[in-house]
Amino acid sequence: MSHRDRQPDKAPILVSACLLGLPTRYDGGHCRRDDVERLAEGCPLVPVCPEQLGGLPTPREPAQINWGDGQDILEGRSRAMTRREEDVTVQLVRGAAAVAEIARVLGAKRALLKEGSPSCGVKRIKRNGEEVAGMGVTTARLRWEGLQVEGLD
C-alpha cells in the first residue's frame, strides 16, 4: 500500500525521536513521553531527529538561535550557534529539509516535536540561555510544507 492509499486519519506522524526514548538529545539522553502513542491515536509513528539528520553528532554541544526563530534562519536572517560559538545553521537547515522530505515520502500530515529545541521547538526555543517564544527550524519548515505541528515538553 502506498502512502497515497492510506486513510488521511491514519497517515504516519513524525515524532521527535527523543520523545520516543531514543538517545538523540544533545547530551546523548532522551525525554521519553509514555503518552505519545496515545496522542498519536493509533497512527504509525516515525521517529526523527533533525539535528542528527543534518549531520550533527550525539552527544553534541547544545545550540541556540541567536536572533528571531527558525523562520528567520530559513530566510537567512539569523544563525544557530553552540556555546562555543560554532555555527551549526547549515546542519539545522539540512536536518529540517530531510524531515520535510521524510514527511513528503510517507504522506505525513502531522508532527509531534520537542519543545525548547532549536530544531523542534513549536512555541518555545532557547536564546541567550533563556526560553523565549518562537519556533525551531524544523517546525518552521514543516509548517511551510503544510503539516500540523504540535509541541511536547
DOFI-605375 format. One record per atom (N, C-alpha, C): residue number from 1; residue in three letters; atom name; x, y, z. Coordinates in Angstrom, 3 decimals. Example, Ala and Ser with C-alpha at 12.3 -4.5 7.8 and 13.67 -1.06 7.14 Angstrom:
BEGIN
(1; ala; N; (13.190; -5.690; 7.800))
(1; ala; CA; (12.300; -4.500; 7.800))
(1; ala; C; (13.200; -3.300; 7.800))
(2; ser; N; (12.850; -2.250; 7.080))
(2; ser; CA; (13.670; -1.060; 7.140))
(2; ser; C; (12.900; 0.030; 7.870))
//
This chain:
BEGIN
(1; met; N; (0.858; -1.186; 0.000))
(1; met; CA; (0.000; 0.000; 0.000))
(1; met; C; (0.894; 1.235; 0.000))
(2; ser; N; (0.682; 2.115; -0.927))
(2; ser; CA; (1.461; 3.357; -0.960))
(2; ser; C; (0.862; 4.351; 0.025))
(3; his; N; (1.626; 5.392; 0.345))
(3; his; CA; (1.117; 6.405; 1.281))
(3; his; C; (-0.114; 7.101; 0.717))
(4; arg; N; (-0.272; 7.114; -0.580))
(4; arg; CA; (-1.447; 7.760; -1.184))
(4; arg; C; (-2.727; 6.963; -0.939))
(5; asp; N; (-2.585; 5.642; -0.669))
(5; asp; CA; (-3.746; 4.790; -0.444))
(5; asp; C; (-4.214; 4.797; 1.009))
(6; arg; N; (-3.414; 5.363; 1.911))
(6; arg; CA; (-3.768; 5.376; 3.330))
(6; arg; C; (-4.919; 6.333; 3.591))
(7; gln; N; (-5.696; 6.006; 4.614))
(7; gln; CA; (-6.731; 6.931; 5.048))
(7; gln; C; (-6.039; 8.128; 5.677))
(8; pro; N; (-6.517; 9.357; 5.428))
(8; pro; CA; (-5.862; 10.553; 5.966))
(8; pro; C; (-5.712; 10.511; 7.483))
(9; asp; N; (-6.688; 9.944; 8.190))
(9; asp; CA; (-6.606; 9.934; 9.640))
(9; asp; C; (-5.612; 8.900; 10.161))
(10; lys; N; (-5.110; 8.027; 9.311))
(10; lys; CA; (-4.124; 7.028; 9.722))
(10; lys; C; (-2.764; 7.281; 9.083))
(11; ala; N; (-2.555; 8.484; 8.582))
(11; ala; CA; (-1.263; 8.841; 7.996))
(11; ala; C; (-0.198; 8.801; 9.092))
(12; pro; N; (1.028; 8.458; 8.748))
(12; pro; CA; (2.103; 8.439; 9.740))
(12; pro; C; (2.274; 9.805; 10.400))
(13; ile; N; (2.731; 9.783; 11.627))
(13; ile; CA; (3.009; 11.007; 12.378))
(13; ile; C; (4.496; 11.036; 12.683))
(14; leu; N; (5.156; 12.134; 12.328))
(14; leu; CA; (6.561; 12.313; 12.678))
(14; leu; C; (6.648; 12.673; 14.160))
(15; val; N; (7.623; 12.091; 14.855))
(15; val; CA; (7.795; 12.347; 16.280))
(15; val; C; (9.273; 12.564; 16.563))
(16; ser; N; (9.581; 13.594; 17.350))
(16; ser; CA; (10.967; 13.767; 17.789))
(16; ser; C; (11.418; 12.463; 18.427))
(17; ala; N; (12.517; 11.909; 17.920))
(17; ala; CA; (12.997; 10.606; 18.369))
(17; ala; C; (13.219; 10.559; 19.880))
(18; cys; N; (13.662; 11.667; 20.459))
(18; cys; CA; (13.925; 11.693; 21.902))
(18; cys; C; (12.643; 11.476; 22.706))
(19; leu; N; (11.495; 11.889; 22.166))
(19; leu; CA; (10.213; 11.701; 22.856))
(19; leu; C; (9.793; 10.235; 22.870))
(20; leu; N; (10.373; 9.440; 21.976))
(20; leu; CA; (10.084; 8.006; 21.925))
(20; leu; C; (11.115; 7.199; 22.705))
(21; gly; N; (12.030; 7.891; 23.388))
(21; gly; CA; (13.013; 7.210; 24.222))
(21; gly; C; (14.334; 6.911; 23.544))
(22; leu; N; (14.516; 7.379; 22.323))
(22; leu; CA; (15.796; 7.160; 21.647))
(22; leu; C; (16.818; 8.190; 22.146))
(23; pro; N; (18.070; 7.781; 22.336))
(23; pro; CA; (19.088; 8.676; 22.908))
(23; pro; C; (19.647; 9.656; 21.885))
(24; thr; N; (18.820; 10.606; 21.459))
(24; thr; CA; (19.209; 11.534; 20.401))
(24; thr; C; (19.371; 12.974; 20.869))
(25; arg; N; (19.067; 13.250; 22.137))
(25; arg; CA; (19.231; 14.623; 22.634))
(25; arg; C; (20.686; 15.050; 22.554))
(26; tyr; N; (20.912; 16.348; 22.622))
(26; tyr; CA; (22.274; 16.885; 22.540))
(26; tyr; C; (23.211; 16.232; 23.550))
(27; asp; N; (22.685; 15.853; 24.724))
(27; asp; CA; (23.518; 15.267; 25.772))
(27; asp; C; (23.576; 13.741; 25.707))
(28; gly; N; (23.014; 13.157; 24.654))
(28; gly; CA; (23.007; 11.712; 24.496))
(28; gly; C; (21.873; 11.026; 25.242))
(29; gly; N; (21.014; 11.814; 25.861))
(29; gly; CA; (19.879; 11.264; 26.600))
(29; gly; C; (18.615; 11.290; 25.774))
(30; his; N; (17.512; 11.115; 26.456))
(30; his; CA; (16.196; 11.171; 25.817))
(30; his; C; (15.230; 11.848; 26.774))
(31; cys; N; (14.024; 12.070; 26.346))
(31; cys; CA; (12.975; 12.647; 27.187))
(31; cys; C; (11.663; 11.939; 26.858))
(32; arg; N; (11.708; 10.622; 27.021))
(32; arg; CA; (10.582; 9.760; 26.657))
(32; arg; C; (9.277; 10.258; 27.267))
(33; arg; N; (8.251; 10.251; 26.437))
(33; arg; CA; (6.891; 10.575; 26.862))
(33; arg; C; (6.048; 9.333; 26.650))
(34; asp; N; (5.615; 8.720; 27.739))
(34; asp; CA; (4.838; 7.496; 27.641))
(34; asp; C; (3.484; 7.708; 26.968))
(35; asp; N; (3.029; 8.941; 26.903))
(35; asp; CA; (1.705; 9.204; 26.332))
(35; asp; C; (1.730; 9.515; 24.835))
(36; val; N; (2.898; 9.477; 24.199))
(36; val; CA; (2.979; 9.829; 22.780))
(36; val; C; (2.132; 8.891; 21.930))
(37; glu; N; (2.189; 7.593; 22.215))
(37; glu; CA; (1.403; 6.656; 21.413))
(37; glu; C; (-0.089; 6.943; 21.535))
(38; arg; N; (-0.540; 7.294; 22.723))
(38; arg; CA; (-1.952; 7.639; 22.906))
(38; arg; C; (-2.283; 8.924; 22.147))
(39; leu; N; (-1.383; 9.909; 22.194))
(39; leu; CA; (-1.600; 11.161; 21.473))
(39; leu; C; (-1.662; 10.945; 19.961))
(40; ala; N; (-0.986; 9.910; 19.496))
(40; ala; CA; (-0.955; 9.624; 18.065))
(40; ala; C; (-2.212; 8.891; 17.592))
(41; glu; N; (-3.054; 8.483; 18.511))
(41; glu; CA; (-4.352; 7.875; 18.175))
(41; glu; C; (-4.237; 6.708; 17.208))
(42; gly; N; (-3.266; 5.830; 17.439))
(42; gly; CA; (-3.151; 4.617; 16.638))
(42; gly; C; (-2.495; 4.785; 15.282))
(43; cys; N; (-2.017; 5.959; 14.955))
(43; cys; CA; (-1.333; 6.172; 13.678))
(43; cys; C; (0.110; 5.680; 13.786))
(44; pro; N; (0.708; 5.255; 12.676))
(44; pro; CA; (2.120; 4.867; 12.712))
(44; pro; C; (2.998; 6.054; 13.117))
(45; leu; N; (3.976; 5.787; 13.968))
(45; leu; CA; (4.896; 6.830; 14.431))
(45; leu; C; (6.237; 6.684; 13.719))
(46; val; N; (6.785; 7.798; 13.279))
(46; val; CA; (8.074; 7.808; 12.591))
(46; val; C; (9.029; 8.679; 13.395))
(47; pro; N; (10.028; 8.065; 14.077))
(47; pro; CA; (10.978; 8.870; 14.843))
(47; pro; C; (11.927; 9.633; 13.929))
(48; val; N; (12.134; 10.912; 14.246))
(48; val; CA; (13.071; 11.745; 13.501))
(48; val; C; (13.883; 12.586; 14.481))
(49; cys; N; (15.142; 12.786; 14.155))
(49; cys; CA; (15.980; 13.736; 14.882))
(49; cys; C; (16.618; 14.632; 13.831))
(50; pro; N; (16.065; 15.823; 13.636))
(50; pro; CA; (16.592; 16.714; 12.595))
(50; pro; C; (18.067; 17.041; 12.771))
(51; glu; N; (18.525; 17.157; 13.997))
(51; glu; CA; (19.919; 17.526; 14.212))
(51; glu; C; (20.853; 16.404; 13.781))
(52; gln; N; (20.477; 15.156; 14.068))
(52; gln; CA; (21.273; 14.035; 13.576))
(52; gln; C; (21.169; 13.934; 12.055))
(53; leu; N; (19.956; 14.079; 11.521))
(53; leu; CA; (19.773; 14.005; 10.068))
(53; leu; C; (20.550; 15.110; 9.351))
(54; gly; N; (20.776; 16.214; 10.027))
(54; gly; CA; (21.550; 17.312; 9.456))
(54; gly; C; (23.045; 17.133; 9.561))
(55; gly; N; (23.483; 16.069; 10.251))
(55; gly; CA; (24.912; 15.769; 10.332))
(55; gly; C; (25.574; 16.056; 11.659))
(56; leu; N; (24.822; 16.471; 12.664))
(56; leu; CA; (25.425; 16.724; 13.977))
(56; leu; C; (25.551; 15.419; 14.759))
(57; pro; N; (26.613; 15.285; 15.552))
(57; pro; CA; (26.809; 14.059; 16.329))
(57; pro; C; (25.963; 14.057; 17.602))
(58; thr; N; (25.911; 12.920; 18.236))
(58; thr; CA; (25.320; 12.794; 19.569))
(58; thr; C; (26.341; 12.064; 20.417))
(59; pro; N; (26.725; 12.622; 21.560))
(59; pro; CA; (26.317; 13.931; 22.075))
(59; pro; C; (26.925; 15.066; 21.258))
(60; arg; N; (26.377; 16.277; 21.497))
(60; arg; CA; (26.834; 17.474; 20.782))
(60; arg; C; (26.647; 18.681; 21.694))
(61; glu; N; (27.317; 19.749; 21.365))
(61; glu; CA; (27.122; 21.000; 22.094))
(61; glu; C; (25.695; 21.491; 21.865))
(62; pro; N; (25.013; 21.934; 22.910))
(62; pro; CA; (23.683; 22.492; 22.676))
(62; pro; C; (23.788; 23.767; 21.841))
(63; ala; N; (22.777; 23.974; 21.013))
(63; ala; CA; (22.765; 25.143; 20.138))
(63; ala; C; (21.561; 26.021; 20.460))
(64; gln; N; (21.675; 27.289; 20.092))
(64; gln; CA; (20.583; 28.244; 20.255))
(64; gln; C; (20.512; 29.125; 19.015))
(65; ile; N; (19.311; 29.582; 18.732))
(65; ile; CA; (19.124; 30.531; 17.639))
(65; ile; C; (19.476; 31.905; 18.190))
(66; asn; N; (20.370; 32.628; 17.509))
(66; asn; CA; (20.881; 33.863; 18.114))
(66; asn; C; (19.976; 35.083; 17.941))
(67; trp; N; (19.016; 35.017; 17.034))
(67; trp; CA; (18.079; 36.127; 16.856))
(67; trp; C; (16.849; 35.574; 16.169))
(68; gly; N; (15.680; 36.050; 16.529))
(68; gly; CA; (14.454; 35.579; 15.896))
(68; gly; C; (14.190; 34.122; 16.210))
(69; asp; N; (13.718; 33.390; 15.180))
(69; asp; CA; (13.453; 31.968; 15.394))
(69; asp; C; (13.767; 31.192; 14.120))
(70; gly; N; (13.259; 29.974; 14.028))
(70; gly; CA; (13.562; 29.113; 12.899))
(70; gly; C; (13.165; 29.684; 11.554))
(71; gln; N; (12.088; 30.439; 11.522))
(71; gln; CA; (11.683; 31.082; 10.273))
(71; gln; C; (12.749; 32.064; 9.812))
(72; asp; N; (13.323; 32.794; 10.754))
(72; asp; CA; (14.386; 33.741; 10.414))
(72; asp; C; (15.627; 33.020; 9.887))
(73; ile; N; (15.905; 31.846; 10.429))
(73; ile; CA; (17.041; 31.065; 9.912))
(73; ile; C; (16.754; 30.622; 8.483))
(74; leu; N; (15.561; 30.099; 8.239))
(74; leu; CA; (15.223; 29.646; 6.883))
(74; leu; C; (15.275; 30.785; 5.875))
(75; glu; N; (14.990; 31.999; 6.318))
(75; glu; CA; (15.018; 33.160; 5.426))
(75; glu; C; (16.378; 33.859; 5.412))
(76; gly; N; (17.371; 33.275; 6.106))
(76; gly; CA; (18.730; 33.794; 6.064))
(76; gly; C; (19.013; 35.002; 6.939))
(77; arg; N; (18.122; 35.297; 7.893))
(77; arg; CA; (18.301; 36.479; 8.748))
(77; arg; C; (18.938; 36.173; 10.096))
(78; ser; N; (19.121; 34.892; 10.412))
(78; ser; CA; (19.661; 34.529; 11.715))
(78; ser; C; (20.551; 33.304; 11.571))
(79; arg; N; (21.218; 32.960; 12.663))
(79; arg; CA; (22.138; 31.818; 12.698))
(79; arg; C; (21.852; 31.016; 13.967))
(80; ala; N; (22.319; 29.776; 13.986))
(80; ala; CA; (22.268; 28.930; 15.182))
(80; ala; C; (23.703; 28.656; 15.603))
(81; met; N; (23.974; 28.902; 16.861))
(81; met; CA; (25.338; 28.796; 17.373))
(81; met; C; (25.372; 27.932; 18.626))
(82; thr; N; (26.496; 27.225; 18.825))
(82; thr; CA; (26.704; 26.486; 20.067))
(82; thr; C; (27.292; 27.431; 21.107))
(83; arg; N; (27.406; 26.942; 22.322))
(83; arg; CA; (28.026; 27.739; 23.403))
(83; arg; C; (29.457; 28.125; 23.058))
(84; arg; N; (30.105; 27.279; 22.275))
(84; arg; CA; (31.493; 27.544; 21.876))
(84; arg; C; (31.584; 28.367; 20.597))
(85; glu; N; (30.449; 28.969; 20.204))
(85; glu; CA; (30.381; 29.836; 19.022))
(85; glu; C; (30.595; 29.097; 17.703))
(86; glu; N; (30.312; 27.793; 17.673))
(86; glu; CA; (30.344; 27.043; 16.420))
(86; glu; C; (29.013; 27.269; 15.709))
(87; asp; N; (29.076; 27.648; 14.452))
(87; asp; CA; (27.879; 27.894; 13.659))
(87; asp; C; (27.345; 26.556; 13.146))
(88; val; N; (26.130; 26.200; 13.557))
(88; val; CA; (25.501; 24.940; 13.139))
(88; val; C; (24.240; 25.203; 12.302))
(89; thr; N; (24.148; 26.399; 11.751))
(89; thr; CA; (22.978; 26.769; 10.953))
(89; thr; C; (22.768; 25.813; 9.784))
(90; val; N; (23.819; 25.514; 9.045))
(90; val; CA; (23.703; 24.650; 7.871))
(90; val; C; (23.149; 23.283; 8.265))
(91; gln; N; (23.624; 22.730; 9.386))
(91; gln; CA; (23.156; 21.420; 9.816))
(91; gln; C; (21.680; 21.446; 10.210))
(92; leu; N; (21.236; 22.521; 10.863))
(92; leu; CA; (19.825; 22.604; 11.246))
(92; leu; C; (18.932; 22.745; 10.020))
(93; val; N; (19.354; 23.517; 9.051))
(93; val; CA; (18.571; 23.678; 7.822))
(93; val; C; (18.545; 22.361; 7.043))
(94; arg; N; (19.691; 21.695; 6.961))
(94; arg; CA; (19.768; 20.409; 6.260))
(94; arg; C; (18.870; 19.370; 6.945))
(95; gly; N; (18.883; 19.344; 8.266))
(95; gly; CA; (18.035; 18.407; 9.008))
(95; gly; C; (16.560; 18.688; 8.804))
(96; ala; N; (16.188; 19.955; 8.796))
(96; ala; CA; (14.790; 20.330; 8.556))
(96; ala; C; (14.348; 19.882; 7.172))
(97; ala; N; (15.208; 20.041; 6.186))
(97; ala; CA; (14.882; 19.612; 4.826))
(97; ala; C; (14.722; 18.096; 4.758))
(98; ala; N; (15.572; 17.364; 5.473))
(98; ala; CA; (15.477; 15.902; 5.488))
(98; ala; C; (14.158; 15.452; 6.117))
(99; val; N; (13.763; 16.088; 7.213))
(99; val; CA; (12.497; 15.736; 7.863))
(99; val; C; (11.323; 16.071; 6.942))
(100; ala; N; (11.380; 17.196; 6.264))
(100; ala; CA; (10.315; 17.556; 5.316))
(100; ala; C; (10.227; 16.531; 4.191))
(101; glu; N; (11.359; 16.031; 3.729))
(101; glu; CA; (11.358; 15.009; 2.675))
(101; glu; C; (10.770; 13.694; 3.191))
(102; ile; N; (11.099; 13.326; 4.414))
(102; ile; CA; (10.507; 12.127; 5.018))
(102; ile; C; (8.987; 12.280; 5.082))
(103; ala; N; (8.523; 13.446; 5.507))
(103; ala; CA; (7.073; 13.696; 5.572))
(103; ala; C; (6.448; 13.553; 4.190))
(104; arg; N; (7.100; 14.107; 3.190))
(104; arg; CA; (6.564; 14.038; 1.831))
(104; arg; C; (6.486; 12.594; 1.337))
(105; val; N; (7.560; 11.848; 1.502))
(105; val; CA; (7.612; 10.469; 1.019))
(105; val; C; (6.573; 9.596; 1.713))
(106; leu; N; (6.393; 9.790; 3.014))
(106; leu; CA; (5.469; 8.949; 3.785))
(106; leu; C; (4.038; 9.461; 3.801))
(107; gly; N; (3.824; 10.680; 3.342))
(107; gly; CA; (2.490; 11.249; 3.368))
(107; gly; C; (2.067; 11.719; 4.745))
(108; ala; N; (3.036; 12.042; 5.597))
(108; ala; CA; (2.727; 12.529; 6.947))
(108; ala; C; (2.119; 13.924; 6.864))
(109; lys; N; (1.149; 14.174; 7.700))
(109; lys; CA; (0.481; 15.473; 7.757))
(109; lys; C; (0.587; 16.110; 9.133))
(110; arg; N; (1.223; 15.398; 10.062))
(110; arg; CA; (1.265; 15.846; 11.456))
(110; arg; C; (2.611; 15.483; 12.063))
(111; ala; N; (3.071; 16.325; 13.006))
(111; ala; CA; (4.318; 16.055; 13.720))
(111; ala; C; (4.145; 16.417; 15.187))
(112; leu; N; (4.741; 15.608; 16.059))
(112; leu; CA; (4.805; 15.867; 17.494))
(112; leu; C; (6.274; 16.083; 17.818))
(113; leu; N; (6.638; 17.326; 18.166))
(113; leu; CA; (8.046; 17.677; 18.327))
(113; leu; C; (8.355; 18.205; 19.720))
(114; lys; N; (9.631; 18.131; 20.101))
(114; lys; CA; (10.102; 18.506; 21.434))
(114; lys; C; (10.232; 20.013; 21.581))
(115; glu; N; (9.486; 20.562; 22.518))
(115; glu; CA; (9.574; 21.999; 22.814))
(115; glu; C; (10.979; 22.376; 23.303))
(116; gly; N; (11.361; 23.606; 23.033))
(116; gly; CA; (12.611; 24.158; 23.542))
(116; gly; C; (13.813; 23.949; 22.641))
(117; ser; N; (13.698; 23.068; 21.680))
(117; ser; CA; (14.809; 22.740; 20.796))
(117; ser; C; (14.951; 23.780; 19.678))
(118; pro; N; (16.198; 24.066; 19.241))
(118; pro; CA; (16.370; 24.994; 18.122))
(118; pro; C; (15.854; 24.402; 16.805))
(119; ser; N; (15.691; 23.103; 16.768))
(119; ser; CA; (15.121; 22.446; 15.597))
(119; ser; C; (13.629; 22.210; 15.770))
(120; cys; N; (13.255; 21.596; 16.883))
(120; cys; CA; (11.904; 21.080; 17.058))
(120; cys; C; (10.964; 21.971; 17.864))
(121; gly; N; (11.450; 22.992; 18.518))
(121; gly; CA; (10.568; 23.836; 19.321))
(121; gly; C; (9.382; 24.321; 18.503))
(122; val; N; (8.197; 24.275; 19.104))
(122; val; CA; (6.987; 24.694; 18.404))
(122; val; C; (6.532; 26.064; 18.898))
(123; lys; N; (6.505; 26.246; 20.204))
(123; lys; CA; (6.123; 27.535; 20.780))
(123; lys; C; (7.283; 28.193; 21.521))
(124; arg; N; (8.314; 27.384; 21.861))
(124; arg; CA; (9.431; 27.905; 22.649))
(124; arg; C; (10.764; 27.396; 22.119))
(125; ile; N; (11.738; 28.296; 22.122))
(125; ile; CA; (13.129; 27.963; 21.813))
(125; ile; C; (13.991; 28.616; 22.879))
(126; lys; N; (15.283; 28.302; 22.862))
(126; lys; CA; (16.206; 28.959; 23.784))
(126; lys; C; (17.031; 29.988; 23.035))
(127; arg; N; (17.184; 31.147; 23.685))
(127; arg; CA; (18.018; 32.221; 23.152))
(127; arg; C; (18.720; 32.861; 24.338))
(128; asn; N; (20.030; 32.997; 24.260))
(128; asn; CA; (20.831; 33.593; 25.346))
(128; asn; C; (20.557; 32.918; 26.686))
(129; gly; N; (20.389; 31.587; 26.656))
(129; gly; CA; (20.200; 30.816; 27.885))
(129; gly; C; (18.804; 30.863; 28.470))
(130; glu; N; (17.881; 31.536; 27.815))
(130; glu; CA; (16.514; 31.641; 28.330))
(130; glu; C; (15.526; 31.105; 27.318))
(131; glu; N; (14.422; 30.526; 27.814))
(131; glu; CA; (13.352; 30.116; 26.911))
(131; glu; C; (12.567; 31.338; 26.485))
(132; val; N; (12.342; 31.444; 25.186))
(132; val; CA; (11.596; 32.576; 24.621))
(132; val; C; (10.571; 32.027; 23.627))
(133; ala; N; (9.591; 32.828; 23.295))
(133; ala; CA; (8.597; 32.429; 22.305))
(133; ala; C; (9.264; 32.320; 20.937))
(134; gly; N; (8.908; 31.293; 20.208))
(134; gly; CA; (9.436; 31.105; 18.865))
(134; gly; C; (9.424; 29.647; 18.477))
(135; met; N; (9.625; 29.392; 17.189))
(135; met; CA; (9.645; 28.020; 16.695))
(135; met; C; (11.023; 27.682; 16.152))
(136; gly; N; (11.333; 26.384; 16.205))
(136; gly; CA; (12.599; 25.897; 15.693))
(136; gly; C; (12.600; 25.811; 14.175))
(137; val; N; (13.753; 25.481; 13.622))
(137; val; CA; (13.947; 25.441; 12.181))
(137; val; C; (13.078; 24.363; 11.534))
(138; thr; N; (13.036; 23.179; 12.113))
(138; thr; CA; (12.237; 22.095; 11.538))
(138; thr; C; (10.752; 22.407; 11.626))
(139; thr; N; (10.319; 22.960; 12.739))
(139; thr; CA; (8.907; 23.340; 12.863))
(139; thr; C; (8.536; 24.344; 11.783))
(140; ala; N; (9.376; 25.351; 11.582))
(140; ala; CA; (9.094; 26.357; 10.553))
(140; ala; C; (9.000; 25.707; 9.175))
(141; arg; N; (9.913; 24.797; 8.883))
(141; arg; CA; (9.914; 24.134; 7.566))
(141; arg; C; (8.675; 23.254; 7.394))
(142; leu; N; (8.322; 22.481; 8.430))
(142; leu; CA; (7.156; 21.608; 8.317))
(142; leu; C; (5.861; 22.405; 8.186))
(143; arg; N; (5.762; 23.508; 8.900))
(143; arg; CA; (4.573; 24.352; 8.760))
(143; arg; C; (4.500; 24.941; 7.349))
(144; trp; N; (5.628; 25.344; 6.804))
(144; trp; CA; (5.672; 25.857; 5.440))
(144; trp; C; (5.199; 24.790; 4.453))
(145; glu; N; (5.495; 23.528; 4.777))
(145; glu; CA; (5.079; 22.397; 3.932))
(145; glu; C; (3.619; 22.012; 4.174))
(146; gly; N; (2.959; 22.640; 5.162))
(146; gly; CA; (1.549; 22.383; 5.406))
(146; gly; C; (1.233; 21.369; 6.483))
(147; leu; N; (2.236; 20.926; 7.250))
(147; leu; CA; (1.984; 19.958; 8.318))
(147; leu; C; (1.437; 20.642; 9.560))
(148; gln; N; (0.640; 19.907; 10.307))
(148; gln; CA; (0.191; 20.343; 11.629))
(148; gln; C; (1.288; 19.931; 12.609))
(149; val; N; (1.841; 20.877; 13.347))
(149; val; CA; (2.948; 20.591; 14.261))
(149; val; C; (2.534; 20.934; 15.682))
(150; glu; N; (2.700; 19.973; 16.579))
(150; glu; CA; (2.368; 20.157; 17.991))
(150; glu; C; (3.638; 19.977; 18.818))
(151; gly; N; (3.782; 20.791; 19.871))
(151; gly; CA; (4.947; 20.700; 20.735))
(151; gly; C; (4.648; 19.957; 22.014))
(152; leu; N; (5.614; 19.147; 22.461))
(152; leu; CA; (5.514; 18.422; 23.717))
(152; leu; C; (6.755; 18.697; 24.556))
(153; asp; N; (6.569; 18.805; 25.853))
(153; asp; CA; (7.719; 19.002; 26.762))
(153; asp; C; (8.345; 17.681; 27.122))
//
